Amino acid sequence: MISNYLSSIDGVSVYPLISLFIFIPFFIIVTVWVIKLDKQFLNYMGEMPLNDSTESVEDRKQSL
């Protein structure tokens, strides 16, 4: 039933290509960003829910 609707749309075959061209650069950018993140910052953010202290990120960076 859905294929009947999609086949009636002119140029519907271009939408998967557009979404692929949007997804691949986004995925690459996010992957590079995650790799370049500071490991100490990631550890601090990972431990944040377990800590009861009210220390801010700026205070943490100054103490490092």
Secondary structure as the mmCIF struct_conf table of DSSP 4:
data_model
#
loop_
_struct_conf.conf_type_id
_struct_conf.id
_struct_conf.beg_label_comp_id
_struct_conf.beg_label_asym_id
_struct_conf.beg_label_seq_id
_struct_conf.end_label_comp_id
_struct_conf.end_label_asym_id
_struct_conf.end_label_seq_id
HELX_RH_AL_P HELX_RH_AL_P1 ILE A 2 SER A 7
TURN_TY1_P TURN_TY1_P1 SER A 8 SER A 8
BEND BEND1 ILE A 9 ILE A 9
TURN_TY1_P TURN_TY1_P2 ASP A 10 SER A 13
HELX_RH_AL_P HELX_RH_AL_P2 VAL A 14 LYS A 36
BEND BEND2 LEU A 37 LEU A 37
HELX_RH_AL_P HELX_RH_AL_P3 LYS A 39 GLU A 47
HELX_RH_3T_P HELX_RH_3T_P1 MET A 48 LEU A 50
HELX_RH_AL_P HELX_RH_AL_P4 VAL A 57 SER A 63
#
